[in-house]
Amino acid sequence: MDQSKDELLERNKNQMYDGKTRTGEDISPSYLEDPYFKSPEAAQRYSDWKDDITPNSNRKPGVPNLYINGAFYRSLRIEVSGEVIITDSSFPEAADIERKFTTKIFGLGGRYKADFLSDFLKPVFREHIMAATGLNFPL
């Protein structure tokens, strides 16, 4: 895992950019459900603005992707310690983001996890098994 941690982090960012949590649910609350906005009209204006500045056909309109200028995404880091993978952020408001949107934003799920396992872990395991046993098998 340590060899693939940078790719794992990129996949997690892609998942968030698509508006998904590690459980496959949309990141919530949506802008239209967010009590931060004083009126439904204000929420809709912000939602439309976000959809304009971060267009993404994989994300439903109004679903947060936690991206405005990239500062939060750039602050993300990942550490592998034994069997534990820790994703966190040095962003000053990261705790507020996690509290509002839950820590389910960290970690892969659904197709993001399946693609990572297929694209990165399976070939690494294959290499190690082939090196240790001398056996050759296709991907």
N, C-alpha and C positions, 0 to 999 in steps of 0.2 A: 504494500500500500504506500509505503514511504516514497517509492520510485514514481508513483502515479499521483501524488498528492496535488501537484500543480494542475493537472488535468481534472482531477476530482473537484477542485475549487472552481475551475472554469465551468464545469458542467453544473455545479450548484448555482453559479451566477446566471447561467443560461436558463435554468429552471425558474429562478426568481424573476428573471426578465420576462419569462413567459407567464408570470403571475401565479406560479404553482408552489405549494408546500411539498415537503417530503412525503406527505400522505396522499398527494395527488389532488388535493382540494385547491380551490382558488384562494389566494392570499386574501384574508378578510380582516377587518371590514372593508367592503368596497367603498369607493369614494361617496357613493350615494347613501351608504349606511353609516358613514363615519360621523360621530357626534361633534367632531371638531368644527364642521361647517355650520354656520349660523342659519343657513336656509337651504332648501333643496336646489334652488337656483345657483347658489354659490358652489355647492357640491358638483352640480352638473357642469358649470363653467370650468372648474378645476379638472374634473374628469376629462372633459373635451380637450383641455390644454395638454394634459398628460398624454392622452392618446395621440395628439398631434406631435409632441416632441419625442415620444418614444413609440412610434408605430410598431405593431407586432401582431401579425395575423394569428399567432398562437395564444394570444391573451384576449380574454373577453373585454369589451369596452367597460371602463369603470373599475377594473380590477387593478389593484396596486402592483407595481413591480419594484418598488423601493429604489427607484433610480430617477434622479433629477439631473445632477451634473456629474455623477460617477464617484463622488467622494466616498460614499458608503461602500460601494463595490470595491474601490481601490483599497479600502481599509481592511478588507476581509483577509483572514489568514487561516491556514489549516495546519494542524500538527497531528502526527500519528505517533502514538505511544502504545506499543504492544498491539492489542486488539481494539484500542480505543482511538477514535477519530474525533478531534476537537476542532470545531470551526468557531472562530470568534472575530471580533472587530475592534479596532482601535479608534473607531469613529466616536466623537464625543457624545453623540446622542444614540449610540448603539443600544444601550440598555432600554431607552424609551421605545425604540423600534421593536426590540424583542418583546417588551411588555405589551405593546399594542398589537403586534402581529404574531406573537408566540415564537418560540425557538424552533418551531416546525419549519421555519424558513431555511434552517441549516440541515444539510443531509439530503441525499438523493432518494427519490422514490419513483415508482412507475417506470415509464419508458426511459427516463433519464438514468435511472439505476441500471436497468437492463442493458441500455446502450453502453454504459461505462464498463459493466462487467464483460460484455461481449468484445468491446473495442480494446480494452486495456488489460483487464485481469486475466481473461482467458488466454491470451497469447503469452503472458508472463508465466502462468502456471504450466502451459504447454512447454515452454522453453526449459523450465526447471525440471519437469518430469523427463523430457527427452535427454537432458544433460545427465541426470541421475541414473536413468535406466538404459539409455542408448536406443530406446524405442522411438519410432517416428510415427506420428499420427497427424492427419489433416485437421485443420481448424474446422 
